[in-house]
Amino acid sequence: MISNINLKFLQIPLILISTTLIVCGIRWLSHDQPWILDQIANEERLNMSFDELFLINGNQTLNAYLTQIYRFLGLYVLGIGVLLISFSSKKILKINIVRKRVLTVLGFLLFSNLILAYIWIPSSHFIYVIWSTIVLYVISLYVNKKY
């Protein structure tokens, strides 16, 4: 059985990861040009600036399309953050199988996002955010494995 002190060291990193996801999701949902939040990495990936991209004949509706895509991204990131925070209560984390599944899925998401970020947008500042959440995740994982 996991003690209340150890449960706090498991719970607090998960809450911080959830909060990070919620904030990122809200930013993508509320920003009028959400692709600008990672402008340098996106323009590097495109090999052109967004201004140049939008000036190309036929790209007049690209702005609306990118907004739509990023809104969906924001919604899913926000949803994952809310879901994770709802599974971070002490009562739920005391259930061994639930705790293990939450940590397994979260670990898969964090590490796969890190790999994809290094492949597709290696200059993104979001890589630092992912590494920060992985450090928090490892703390929770360590507490889980130890107890």
Secondary structure as the mmCIF struct_conf table of DSSP 4:
data_model
#
loop_
_struct_conf.conf_type_id
_struct_conf.id
_struct_conf.beg_label_comp_id
_struct_conf.beg_label_asym_id
_struct_conf.beg_label_seq_id
_struct_conf.end_label_comp_id
_struct_conf.end_label_asym_id
_struct_conf.end_label_seq_id
HELX_RH_AL_P HELX_RH_AL_P1 ASN A 4 SER A 30
BEND BEND1 ASP A 32 GLN A 33
HELX_RH_3T_P HELX_RH_3T_P1 PRO A 34 ASP A 38
HELX_RH_AL_P HELX_RH_AL_P2 GLN A 39 LEU A 46
TURN_TY1_P TURN_TY1_P1 ASN A 47 ASN A 47
BEND BEND2 MET A 48 MET A 48
HELX_RH_AL_P HELX_RH_AL_P3 PHE A 50 LEU A 55
BEND BEND3 ILE A 56 ILE A 56
TURN_TY1_P TURN_TY1_P2 ASN A 57 GLY A 58
TURN_TY1_P TURN_TY1_P3 GLN A 60 THR A 61
HELX_RH_AL_P HELX_RH_AL_P4 LEU A 62 SER A 86
TURN_TY1_P TURN_TY1_P4 PHE A 87 PHE A 87
BEND BEND4 SER A 89 SER A 89
HELX_RH_AL_P HELX_RH_AL_P5 LYS A 90 LEU A 93
TURN_TY1_P TURN_TY1_P5 LYS A 94 LYS A 94
BEND BEND5 ILE A 95 ILE A 95
HELX_RH_AL_P HELX_RH_AL_P6 ASN A 96 TRP A 120
TURN_TY1_P TURN_TY1_P6 PRO A 122 SER A 123
TURN_TY1_P TURN_TY1_P7 HIS A 125 HIS A 125
HELX_RH_AL_P HELX_RH_AL_P7 PHE A 126 LYS A 146
#
